[in-house]
Amino acid sequence: MRPTLTHLALHVPDLEACVEFYRRFCGMRVFHERTGKGARIVWMAEPGREHEFVFVLMPGGHLRNLAENDYSHFGFALESREQVDAIAAEARTTGCLIWEPRDEPYPVGYYCGLRDPAGNYVEFSHGQPLGPGSENLSPPRP
């Protein structure tokens, strides 16, 4: 038997703010809600991936205070550099941009980073060997 990663469960300090962040920036949607231990619990996923991988968001968490040089993050792939730039521009206006768009050598690619309302870092990238368009990428030759 081989385990399959299906979800990430997070206690967050402001449930509604986190739901809105992941809806706005990540295109995720709430597809299941329930009450558990006296609180609203929300399941979010990218449309069409509800049976593959979800975020389970629960109230009661504490704000994470990651160091500026801490690269712990959730990663979302985008189809173009222009999409990375567009997310960075929108995040800049809301004050949640933490890493300006930048290029790194393969396999990192072009990316920017945002801070969600719980303090987690969220990366948006293009050119990594993961996600949309990755099947068209080939690693550099040694």
Protein Blocks (a to p, Z undefined) as FASTA:
>chain_A
ZZddfbdcdddfblmlmmmmmmmmnopacfbdcdeehiacdddddehilmmbccdddehi
acddddfklcbdcddddfbfklmmmmmmmmmmnopafbdcdddddfkbpadddddfkopa
cdddehiaehehklmpccddZZ
